[in-house]
Amino acid sequence: MTDPRQRPRRGQGELEALVLSALREADGPATAGWVQERLGGDLAYTTVITILTRLLGKGAVTRERVGRSFAWTPASDQAGLAARKMRKVLDAESDREAVLASFVTGLGPDDERLLRDLLEQEDGDGED
């Protein structure tokens, strides 16, 4: 039997997204304690530290020593984090061409058009 007072488990990555969102709202580097307070204090301090450490390992945040603690800063926005994940998956595969081809053929017309526009912009940047 489940305790009705117990909150449902969060989905994978949800806590990381919440922590990153809190860090983006900070005026500058923020401590784990600040993040914990910003999230309403529902998470244990050690949980916040664990999440920040995982995000550091993924390259999603940076940290700098401030006294005996660390101050944390997001390394990129959500789009940058998603792009990093996509590159990691691509880098793990031996047949990059097949992976990219499969990805592109799975795009809808609007996303395909957007990708073409972005690639054309990149081509145009090098011309002078």
Stockholm file with secondary structure:
# STOCKHOLM 1.0

chainA/1-128         MTDPRQRPRRGQGELEALVLSALREADGPATAGWVQERLGGDLAYTTVITILTRLLGKGAVTRERVGRSFAWTPASDQAGLAARKMRKVLDAESDREAVLASFVTGLGPDDERLLRDLLEQEDGDGED
#=GR chainA/1-128 SS CCCTTSCCCCCTTHHHHHHHHHHHHSSSCEEHHHHHHHTTTCSCHHHHHHHHHHHHHTTSEEEEEETTEEEEEESSCHHHHHHHHHHHHHHTCSCHHHHHHHHHHTSCHHHHHHHHHHHHHHHHHTCC
#=GC SS_cons         CCCTTSCCCCCTTHHHHHHHHHHHHSSSCEEHHHHHHHTTTCSCHHHHHHHHHHHHHTTSEEEEEETTEEEEEESSCHHHHHHHHHHHHHHTCSCHHHHHHHHHHTSCHHHHHHHHHHHHHHHHHTCC
//
